[in-house]
Amino acid sequence: MSELNPRILQGYGLIEAPIDAVVKPFGTHKRADQAEMRVRTTTDSVQDAIAFLAVRTHPATHLVLVDMGPWTAVLTNQRSGSDFMDHRHWATKAVGVRTIRVVDAKARWWTREALRERLGYEARMFEMHGPDGALIRSIACADDGGRWVFATSGEPFPIEASFAYGALRKRDRFTSANLADLMALVGPGVLTEDRFLNASRYALLEERWKPDAWQKRILAAACTLEEADDPAYGYYERGLGRVPYMSSHYSSVIADFERAVAINPAYEPKVRDHLNTARRLAANAARTRAR
């Protein structure tokens, strides 16, 4: 049985260099005027790494480098799930080696009786870039909001001749097994839960966004893994974002907060006053229309 929340390992980056060669250049790089990285610590404790990734933000503010021998894996605390997409360019620029972006996410749902909410879409992706940042090969097979897409770019590797790219269903054209076979030949293999839990070293990096006001907003909206997996939290957060505009968005406030309470009644005291105000505005608007 899995010990980790799927958001932690659903996507990651791979840098073709040992962790010692990655920590300093990647751990101190600056994204122009957007953000800067610093090394919080290096550790042999996987529990420290897991705790560091337990706080989820958008965009990512915590990264964990994982020792995979001649390669280094990169995990992020991106709220929707770890993903290397935002850091691939900067890793290549900082270290100057090949990089791979990997996504292997399962479809995830939250259900209780008649209530059903999607937590994540199924997707499998492979993107390799050269030391100069040029694309070498990309393969994407994903449920794009209810519609499956399949696309490739670059020169295929010989092993891909055995993949079912002509399958009738797009979801069958690039499987998790295909991804694992490809990674075994052109990379260090996939970052499994067992490899992550038993890695010899980890480096914890912190990314700070600019300006300071933006950093404060990011951290103010941070949540735990449990909250990220509670669909009520998403409705609650969105409803709060609409509260300042309640005079014209009262119906949306009502919809978000009522859904949050239906999913998780613990939110009722938190939204009660806002919800009562929104309902009064809705009732007043209805009376005005009836005149």
Residue pairs with C-beta under 8 A, 6 or more apart in sequence:
2 193
3 193
3 197
4 50
4 193
4 196
4 197
5 225
5 229
6 81
6 105
6 106
6 108
6 120
7 56
7 80
7 81
7 82
7 120
7 225
7 228
7 229
8 50
8 53
8 75
8 82
8 196
8 225
9 75
9 82
9 191
9 193
9 196
10 81
10 82
10 83
10 103
10 104
10 105
10 106
10 120
11 76
11 78
11 81
11 82
11 83
11 84
11 85
11 101
11 102
11 103
11 104
11 105
11 125
12 73
12 74
12 75
12 82
12 84
12 102
12 191
13 73
13 74
13 84
13 87
13 88
13 91
13 99
13 100
13 101
13 102
14 68
14 71
14 72
14 73
14 74
14 99
14 100
14 101
14 102
14 187
14 188
14 191
15 22
15 26
15 71
15 72
15 73
15 74
15 91
15 95
15 97
15 99
16 70
16 71
16 97
16 98
16 99
16 187
17 70
17 71
17 72
17 95
17 97
18 67
18 69
18 70
18 71
18 72
19 65
19 66
19 67
19 72
19 201
19 203
21 72
21 95
22 65
22 72
22 91
22 95
22 203
23 39
23 42
23 65
23 203
24 39
25 94
25 95
26 37
26 65
26 90
26 91
26 94
26 95
26 205
27 37
27 38
27 39
27 65
27 203
27 205
28 36
28 37
28 38
28 39
29 36
29 37
29 90
29 93
29 94
30 36
30 37
31 90
33 210
34 209
34 210
35 207
35 208
35 209
35 210
36 207
36 208
36 210
37 63
37 205
37 206
37 207
37 208
38 205
38 206
38 208
39 203
39 204
39 205
39 206
40 52
40 204
40 205
40 206
41 48
41 203
41 204
42 201
42 202
42 203
42 204
43 49
43 201
43 202
43 203
43 204
44 200
44 201
44 202
45 202
46 196
46 197
46 198
46 199
46 202
48 202
48 204
49 64
49 66
49 75
49 202
49 204
52 62
52 64
52 77
52 204
53 62
53 64
53 75
53 76
53 77
53 82
54 77
54 224
54 225
55 61
55 62
55 77
55 222
55 223
55 224
56 77
56 78
56 79
56 222
56 223
56 224
56 225
56 227
56 228
57 77
57 78
57 79
57 218
57 219
57 221
57 222
57 223
58 78
58 79
58 80
58 218
58 221
59 78
59 86
59 209
59 218
60 76
60 77
60 78
60 83
60 86
60 87
60 207
61 77
61 206
61 207
61 208
61 209
61 218
61 219
61 222
62 76
62 77
62 204
62 205
62 206
62 207
63 74
63 75
63 76
63 77
63 87
63 204
63 205
63 206
63 207
64 74
64 75
64 76
64 202
64 203
64 204
64 205
65 72
65 73
65 74
65 202
65 203
65 205
66 72
66 73
66 74
66 75
66 191
66 195
66 196
66 199
66 201
66 202
67 199
67 200
67 201
67 202
68 188
68 191
68 195
68 199
69 188
70 188
71 187
71 188
73 191
73 196
74 84
74 87
74 91
75 82
75 196
76 82
76 83
76 84
76 86
76 87
78 86
79 223
79 228
80 120
80 228
81 105
81 120
83 101
83 103
84 91
84 99
84 101
84 102
85 101
88 99
88 101
88 127
88 129
89 133
91 99
92 99
92 129
92 131
92 132
92 133
93 133
96 131
97 131
98 128
98 129
98 130
98 131
98 136
99 128
99 129
100 126
100 127
100 128
100 129
100 183
100 186
100 187
101 125
101 126
101 127
102 125
102 126
102 179
102 183
102 190
102 191
103 123
103 124
103 125
103 142
104 123
104 124
104 176
104 179
104 190
105 120
105 121
105 122
105 123
105 124
106 120
106 122
107 118
107 120
107 121
107 122
107 143
108 118
108 119
108 120
109 116
109 117
109 118
109 119
110 116
110 117
110 118
110 119
110 229
110 230
110 231
110 263
111 117
112 263
115 262
115 263
117 231
117 263
119 229
119 231
121 142
121 143
121 144
121 145
122 142
122 143
122 171
123 140
123 141
123 142
123 143
124 139
124 140
124 141
124 142
124 174
124 175
124 176
124 178
124 179
125 138
125 139
125 140
125 141
125 142
126 137
126 138
126 139
126 174
126 179
126 182
126 183
127 135
127 137
127 138
127 139
128 135
128 136
128 137
128 138
128 154
128 186
128 187
129 135
129 136
130 136
135 153
135 154
136 154
136 155
137 152
137 153
137 154
137 155
137 156
137 157
138 151
138 152
138 153
138 154
139 151
139 152
139 160
139 174
139 182
140 149
140 150
140 151
140 152
140 174
141 148
141 149
141 150
141 170
141 171
141 173
141 174
141 175
142 148
142 149
143 171
148 169
148 170
148 171
149 170
150 165
150 170
150 173
150 174
152 165
157 182
157 185
157 186
159 181
159 182
159 185
160 182
163 173
163 174
163 178
164 172
164 173
164 175
165 173
165 174
166 173
167 173
179 190
180 189
180 190
183 189
183 190
189 195
208 215
209 215
209 218
221 237
223 233
223 237
227 233
230 263
230 264
231 263
232 259
232 260
232 261
232 263
232 264
232 266
232 267
233 260
233 264
235 256
235 257
235 259
235 260
235 263
236 256
236 257
236 260
236 267
236 270
236 271
238 256
239 252
239 253
239 256
239 257
239 260
239 271
239 274
240 274
242 249
242 252
242 253
242 256
243 253
243 274
246 253
246 274
246 277
246 278
246 281
247 281
250 277
250 278
250 279
250 281
250 282
250 285
251 278
251 282
253 274
253 275
253 278
254 275
254 278
254 279
254 282
257 267
257 271
257 274
257 275
257 278
258 275
260 267
260 271
261 267
261 268
261 271
261 275
